[in-house]
Amino acid sequence: MRRSLVVLVLLAACGTPQERCIARETRDVRVLDRLIVESEGNLARGYALEEVVTYRDRWVYCPRPAPLPAAEGEPAPPPPPPQLCLDEVRETSTRPKAIDLRAEAHKLASMQDKRASLLRAAGPGIAQCRAEFPE
């Protein structure tokens, strides 16, 4: 997950100045697009999907400090035996969740209206980006 995030950040930094400017102007539209897709999926399925995070313990090998060096002329002490200790592991699972389909449809229509108004409002900013950074 972390590696893919780093790659996305690097790719975003590689865009042209015009692309970066337009991306700044349309950030809210992209957020709404993701939410609209999620809402459409919920309506198509008839239920929502929610992520549930649980924690469980597992045994792992813990590092142990190295022994002190031996005195001059004495044999080196053996390395310490491995030691087990408990570590908490995060697990994420997805489960279905009941939703009010009418409320979800209303929310979807509202988001679609808001997306249209955001695109209209971003129009002058996009035009300015194209004028300021021609390709």
DRENDO-1510 file (C-alpha; in Angstrom, 1 decimal, always signed):
<recs>
REC; n; res; u; v; w
REC; 1; MET; +0.0; +0.0; +0.0 .
REC; 2; ARG; +2.7; +2.5; +1.0 .
REC; 3; ARG; +4.8; +1.7; -2.1 .
REC; 4; SER; +1.8; +2.3; -4.4 .
REC; 5; LEU; +1.1; +5.6; -2.7 .
REC; 6; VAL; +4.7; +6.7; -3.2 .
REC; 7; VAL; +4.5; +5.8; -6.9 .
REC; 8; LEU; +1.2; +7.8; -7.3 .
REC; 9; VAL; +2.8; +10.8; -5.7 .
REC; 10; LEU; +5.8; +10.6; -7.9 .
REC; 11; LEU; +3.7; +10.2; -11.0 .
REC; 12; ALA; +1.6; +13.2; -10.0 .
REC; 13; ALA; +4.7; +15.2; -9.6 .
REC; 14; CYS; +5.8; +14.2; -13.2 .
REC; 15; GLY; +2.7; +15.8; -14.8 .
REC; 16; THR; +3.1; +18.9; -16.9 .
REC; 17; PRO; +2.5; +22.2; -15.2 .
REC; 18; GLN; -0.8; +22.5; -17.0 .
REC; 19; GLU; -1.9; +19.0; -15.8 .
REC; 20; ARG; -0.9; +19.8; -12.2 .
REC; 21; CYS; -2.8; +23.1; -12.4 .
REC; 22; ILE; -5.9; +21.5; -13.8 .
REC; 23; ALA; -5.7; +18.7; -11.1 .
REC; 24; ARG; -5.6; +21.4; -8.4 .
REC; 25; GLU; -8.7; +23.0; -9.9 .
REC; 26; THR; -10.7; +19.8; -10.1 .
REC; 27; ARG; -9.7; +18.1; -6.9 .
REC; 28; ASP; -13.2; +18.2; -5.4 .
REC; 29; VAL; -14.7; +16.9; -8.6 .
REC; 30; ARG; -12.4; +13.8; -8.4 .
REC; 31; VAL; -13.4; +13.2; -4.8 .
REC; 32; LEU; -17.1; +13.4; -5.8 .
REC; 33; ASP; -16.5; +11.0; -8.7 .
REC; 34; ARG; -15.1; +8.4; -6.3 .
REC; 35; LEU; -18.1; +8.8; -4.0 .
REC; 36; ILE; -20.5; +8.7; -6.9 .
REC; 37; VAL; -19.0; +5.4; -8.1 .
REC; 38; GLU; -19.3; +4.0; -4.6 .
REC; 39; SER; -22.9; +5.1; -4.3 .
REC; 40; GLU; -23.8; +3.6; -7.7 .
REC; 41; GLY; -22.3; +0.3; -6.6 .
REC; 42; ASN; -24.3; +0.4; -3.4 .
REC; 43; LEU; -27.5; +0.9; -5.3 .
REC; 44; ALA; -26.7; -1.8; -7.8 .
REC; 45; ARG; -25.9; -4.3; -5.0 .
REC; 46; GLY; -28.7; -3.2; -2.7 .
REC; 47; TYR; -26.3; -2.9; +0.2 .
REC; 48; ALA; -23.1; -1.1; +1.1 .
REC; 49; LEU; -19.7; -2.5; +1.9 .
REC; 50; GLU; -17.9; -1.4; +5.0 .
REC; 51; GLU; -14.4; -2.1; +6.1 .
REC; 52; VAL; -13.9; -3.5; +9.5 .
REC; 53; VAL; -10.6; -3.4; +11.3 .
REC; 54; THR; -9.8; -6.0; +13.9 .
REC; 55; TYR; -6.6; -6.8; +15.8 .
REC; 56; ARG; -5.3; -10.2; +16.8 .
REC; 57; ASP; -2.2; -11.4; +18.5 .
REC; 58; ARG; +0.5; -13.5; +16.8 .
REC; 59; TRP; +3.8; -14.9; +17.9 .
REC; 60; VAL; +6.8; -13.4; +16.3 .
REC; 61; TYR; +10.6; -13.7; +16.9 .
REC; 62; CYS; +11.8; -10.7; +18.9 .
REC; 63; PRO; +15.3; -9.3; +18.6 .
REC; 64; ARG; +17.5; -9.9; +21.5 .
REC; 65; PRO; +20.5; -7.9; +22.5 .
REC; 66; ALA; +23.9; -9.3; +21.4 .
REC; 67; PRO; +26.0; -10.6; +24.3 .
REC; 68; LEU; +28.9; -8.5; +25.5 .
REC; 69; PRO; +32.2; -9.2; +23.8 .
REC; 70; ALA; +34.4; -11.8; +25.5 .
REC; 71; ALA; +37.5; -10.8; +27.4 .
REC; 72; GLU; +40.8; -11.1; +25.7 .
REC; 73; GLY; +41.7; -14.7; +25.2 .
REC; 74; GLU; +38.3; -16.2; +26.1 .
REC; 75; PRO; +36.0; -17.8; +23.6 .
REC; 76; ALA; +33.2; -15.7; +22.2 .
REC; 77; PRO; +29.9; -16.3; +24.0 .
REC; 78; PRO; +27.2; -18.2; +22.0 .
REC; 79; PRO; +24.5; -16.0; +20.4 .
REC; 80; PRO; +21.3; -15.8; +22.5 .
REC; 81; PRO; +18.5; -18.2; +21.6 .
REC; 82; PRO; +15.6; -16.8; +19.7 .
REC; 83; GLN; +12.8; -15.4; +21.8 .
REC; 84; LEU; +9.1; -15.4; +20.9 .
REC; 85; CYS; +6.8; -12.5; +21.9 .
REC; 86; LEU; +3.3; -11.4; +21.0 .
REC; 87; ASP; +2.8; -8.8; +18.3 .
REC; 88; GLU; -0.6; -7.2; +17.5 .
REC; 89; VAL; -1.6; -7.6; +13.8 .
REC; 90; ARG; -4.1; -5.4; +12.1 .
REC; 91; GLU; -6.6; -7.2; +9.9 .
REC; 92; THR; -9.0; -5.4; +7.6 .
REC; 93; SER; -12.1; -7.2; +6.2 .
REC; 94; THR; -15.1; -6.1; +4.2 .
REC; 95; ARG; -18.6; -6.9; +5.2 .
REC; 96; PRO; -22.1; -6.0; +3.8 .
REC; 97; LYS; -24.0; -3.3; +5.6 .
REC; 98; ALA; -27.8; -2.6; +5.2 .
REC; 99; ILE; -28.6; +0.9; +3.7 .
REC; 100; ASP; -31.8; +2.8; +3.0 .
REC; 101; LEU; -31.9; +2.6; -0.8 .
REC; 102; ARG; -34.1; +5.7; -1.1 .
REC; 103; ALA; -31.8; +7.8; +0.9 .
REC; 104; GLU; -28.8; +6.4; -1.1 .
REC; 105; ALA; -30.5; +7.3; -4.4 .
REC; 106; HIS; -31.2; +10.8; -3.0 .
REC; 107; LYS; -27.6; +11.2; -1.9 .
REC; 108; LEU; -26.4; +10.0; -5.4 .
REC; 109; ALA; -28.7; +12.6; -7.2 .
REC; 110; SER; -27.4; +15.3; -4.8 .
REC; 111; MET; -23.8; +14.4; -5.5 .
REC; 112; GLN; -24.4; +14.4; -9.2 .
REC; 113; ASP; -25.9; +17.9; -9.0 .
REC; 114; LYS; -23.0; +19.1; -6.9 .
REC; 115; ARG; -20.5; +17.6; -9.4 .
REC; 116; ALA; -22.1; +19.5; -12.2 .
REC; 117; SER; -21.9; +22.8; -10.3 .
REC; 118; LEU; -18.3; +22.1; -9.3 .
REC; 119; LEU; -17.4; +21.5; -13.0 .
REC; 120; ARG; -19.1; +24.8; -14.0 .
REC; 121; ALA; -17.2; +26.6; -11.2 .
REC; 122; ALA; -13.9; +25.0; -12.2 .
REC; 123; GLY; -14.3; +26.0; -15.9 .
REC; 124; PRO; -12.7; +29.5; -15.6 .
REC; 125; GLY; -9.8; +28.0; -13.5 .
REC; 126; ILE; -9.2; +25.3; -16.1 .
REC; 127; ALA; -9.2; +27.9; -18.8 .
REC; 128; GLN; -6.7; +30.0; -16.9 .
REC; 129; CYS; -4.5; +26.9; -16.4 .
REC; 130; ARG; -4.5; +26.3; -20.1 .
REC; 131; ALA; -3.7; +30.0; -20.9 .
REC; 132; GLU; -1.0; +30.2; -18.3 .
REC; 133; PHE; +0.6; +26.8; -19.2 .
REC; 134; PRO; +0.1; +26.1; -22.9 .
REC; 135; GLU; +1.3; +22.7; -24.1 .
</recs>
